Amino acid sequence: MFNIYKVLSVFLSYPSTDLKNDICYINDMIKNDKITLKDNSILLRDFLTFIDKNDILFLQEHYVSIFDRRKDCSLYIFEHIHGDSRERGMAMIDLLNLYKKSNFIISNKSELPDHIPVFLEYLSLLPDEKASLLLGEIINIVSVISKRLIKINTEYQKPFAILENLSPVKCDNKIVDKLLKESKFNINDYDKEWEEPKVF
């Protein structure tokens, strides 16, 4: 059975050969679920075309350059709200408790609970109504990331556009604009950990 949250979780995870191998299978599921997916089926197919036409090394490098090296496009929900403060840790504890209530165990043990692919995997296990309501609670963050991805012209904006379409509530434009203006990220600045060590 096609579960759009599960598919989007895979799309927003680090690209793997498994994803490329599953393209035909996912395409078939999209064709069989056009009525439910509506306009999202076009966005899904466009993103699959992007995955299909590029080799795995390019996809992995592209992913890292957007989501790992750019703090403003971070896939960690609470990083956009709390940064690296203590409040983020408390928010993650609350999120973990929410996961436990549904007996959800994070499959990737190295990931934090506020990683968007992890959150989407959790939503995939819930009834549609509950999943959409929880998605609505983070829609402002989703919209902020989506707008930044549009600005840098990447196909990764399409999974975020789908999430915006799925949400039962629209983003608060005032909050989104405030978050966009508050970003101090410079496109030429990279985290220290990504810098090449100086030889001399």
Secondary structure, 3 states (H helix, E strand, C coil): CCCHHHHHHHHCCCCCHHHHHCHHHHHHHHHCCHHHHCCHHHHHHHHHHHHHHCCHHHHHHHHHHHHHCCHHHCCECCHHHHCCCHHHHHHHHHHHHHHHHCCCCCCCCCCCCCEHHHHHHHHCCCCHHHHHHHHHHCHHHHHHHHHHHHHCCCCCHHHHHHHHHHCCCCCCHHHHHHHHHHCCCCCCCCCHHHCCCCCC
